[in-house]
C-alpha cells in the first residue's frame, strides 16, 4: 500500500504580522466610522435642539409683542385712560407707553435700562412691553361707597395686582388693595366715573425680555414680570438685536425701522423686527475638516412682528 505524504505548514512570522496589521487597520477604520457617526448624530441632535429653542424664543416674543398695549375693549376705543398708580409712575407702571426698548451700544445701552433689569448681557438689546394678560372679566357690581367691585368666581386676582377697569370708552388703571372672595377693593381716593353696566376689568403687567448668563454659564433669554424675580425662559440664545417699525407721518404704515435709541415716539411703533442667534449648549458638535478646528454650532433667526392693537 502506498501512502501520499501531505506537507503541513503554519503561518510564517511575516504572514502573521501582515494579518495582524490588516486586522488593526480594519478595527481602526470601524472605530473611526463609529466616532464620525456619533459626532454627526450629536450634530443633528444639537441642530434640532437649536431650532426648537429658537422657535420657542420667537413664539414667546411674538405673543408678547403682538399683545403690547392690549387693554381689553379699551385697546382701540378708550378716549381717556387715567393712571391712578402714581403722579410719577415707576418703570413697571408706565402703561401709556406699551412698548419700549434699549439699544446695546458698546458696553452699555441707549437709553439706559431701568435698574430693575438685573445683569443684562452687554451687546444684546432689551425690549419691554406693557399689556393686559388673560381675558377681560365682566364687572358684576360696583359699590362706590366701599370701593368694592364684584367679579365672577376664579377671577385669579391678588392683592397688589394692577388692573384696568374700563367701560370701553373711559378707563382707569388702579391697584387692587384687597381681595375678598369674588370681590376686590381699591383705594378710597379713586373715583370711578364709568358705566359699570358695561365695565370690564383686565390685569395689566410689564414684561421685560433680555439676555443674561444663566447659572450653567450659558447665555439665555430671561423675562421679568413687574417686580418679580427674572425667570430663565430659554438657554442658548444670544445676540438679540431689535429694530422698531415707526410710523413717522401717522398714515398707519411703517416708514422706517430704527434701533431703540433712534425711535422718535414709542406710541408710533407699529411693528418690531427681532434678530437672534441660537447656539448649541452641549459639546462642540461641528466636525473638524482635515486639520481644521471644531466649532460651536450657531444658527441665526429673524422675524418681523406686528402690534395687533395698532394695525389699521
Buried (B, 14 or more C-beta within 10 A) or exposed (E): EEEEEEEEEEEEEEEEEEEEEEEEEEEEEEEEEEEEEEBEEBBEEBBEBBEEBBEBBBEBBBEBBBBBBBBBBBBEBBEEBBBBBEEEBEBBBBBEBBBBBBBBBEEEBBEEBBEBBEEBBEBBBBBBBBBBEEEBBEBEEBEEEEBBBBBEEEBEBEEEBBBBBBBBBBBBBBBBBEBEEBBBBBEEEBEBEBEBEEBBBBBBBBBBBBBBBBEEEBBBBBBBBBEEEBEBBBBBBBBBBBBBBBBEEEEEEBBEBBBBBEBEEBBBBBBBBBBBBBBBBEEBBBBEEEEEEEEBBBBEBEBBBBBEBBEE
